Amino acid sequence: MRLIKIYSHKNRAFQFAIAKTGKINTVEPHTHDFFEITYIYEGRGTHVINDKKYYFKGSQISVIPPSASHSFLSDNNENHSQVSIAVYPELLKSYSPKSDLISLFNKIISEKNYILTIPHAQASAVENSIENIFHEFIFKH
């Protein structure tokens, strides 16, 4: 995998960021210094994380650890839409080391189980929560 870019938001006062991609076909290989939580709204394709292929579809979340090289490619030259949330390790460390969130991140990293499928009945609630986070972040930062 050819590395394209290394992303960082370290100069931000708050170690968190969120961005929507809109409809896209490809995200080139890159790394960053934060955990990236990506929710796929719609579409299908291949997500390569550290040279291992994972297939993605709507209503899935991927959690990519810092320094992991990754990319997205939609199937059949179609587009997919996603939202990505950057969470810095420093932000996680500010919580208790025994918190559920830190335990979840540690489990994902140790098991290399980066893709989580949201049950159809819960997808709407997850999408509403993401929209609330997005709007709160955009209007406060």
Solvent accessible surface area in square Angstrom, and as a share of the most:
residue,aa,sasa,rsa
1,M,95,0.42
2,R,172,0.63
3,L,87,0.43
4,I,74,0.38
5,K,106,0.45
6,I,114,0.58
7,Y,89,0.34
8,S,62,0.40
9,H,59,0.26
10,K,90,0.38
11,N,157,0.80
12,R,85,0.31
13,A,117,0.90
14,F,87,0.36
15,Q,36,0.16
16,F,28,0.12
17,A,10,0.08
18,I,11,0.05
19,A,58,0.45
20,K,81,0.35
21,T,52,0.30
22,G,42,0.40
23,K,134,0.57
24,I,38,0.19
25,N,42,0.21
26,T,59,0.34
27,V,31,0.18
28,E,87,0.39
29,P,20,0.13
30,H,13,0.06
31,T,16,0.09
32,H,6,0.02
33,D,44,0.23
34,F,9,0.04
35,F,15,0.06
36,E,12,0.06
37,I,37,0.19
38,T,0,0.00
39,Y,3,0.01
40,I,3,0.02
41,Y,52,0.20
42,E,77,0.34
43,G,27,0.26
44,R,149,0.54
45,G,1,0.01
46,T,23,0.13
47,H,1,0.00
48,V,25,0.14
49,I,1,0.01
50,N,79,0.41
51,D,102,0.53
52,K,121,0.51
53,K,131,0.56
54,Y,31,0.12
55,Y,157,0.60
56,F,7,0.03
57,K,78,0.33
58,G,23,0.22
59,S,22,0.14
60,Q,17,0.07
61,I,27,0.13
62,S,4,0.03
63,V,6,0.04
64,I,0,0.00
65,P,14,0.09
66,P,39,0.25
67,S,89,0.58
68,A,4,0.03
69,S,24,0.16
70,H,0,0.00
71,S,15,0.10
72,F,3,0.01
73,L,96,0.48
74,S,5,0.03
75,D,58,0.30
76,N,129,0.66
77,N,137,0.70
78,E,110,0.49
79,N,75,0.39
80,H,1,0.00
81,S,15,0.09
82,Q,6,0.02
83,V,0,0.00
84,S,20,0.13
85,I,17,0.09
86,A,5,0.04
87,V,11,0.06
88,Y,0,0.00
89,P,33,0.21
90,E,83,0.37
91,L,36,0.18
92,L,10,0.05
93,K,156,0.66
94,S,86,0.55
95,Y,120,0.46
96,S,66,0.43
97,P,111,0.70
98,K,177,0.75
99,S,30,0.19
100,D,126,0.65
101,L,81,0.40
102,I,22,0.11
103,S,59,0.38
104,L,79,0.39
105,F,7,0.03
106,N,86,0.44
107,K,113,0.48
108,I,6,0.03
109,I,66,0.34
110,S,89,0.57
111,E,99,0.44
112,K,131,0.56
113,N,78,0.40
114,Y,11,0.04
115,I,30,0.15
116,L,55,0.27
117,T,80,0.46
118,I,25,0.13
119,P,76,0.48
120,H,170,0.76
121,A,98,0.76
122,Q,101,0.45
123,A,9,0.07
124,S,73,0.47
125,A,62,0.48
126,V,36,0.20
127,E,49,0.22
128,N,90,0.46
129,S,58,0.37
130,I,13,0.07
131,E,47,0.21
132,N,101,0.52
133,I,74,0.37
134,F,35,0.14
135,H,84,0.38
136,E,101,0.45
137,F,18,0.08
138,I,80,0.41
139,F,158,0.66
140,K,142,0.60
141,H,120,0.53
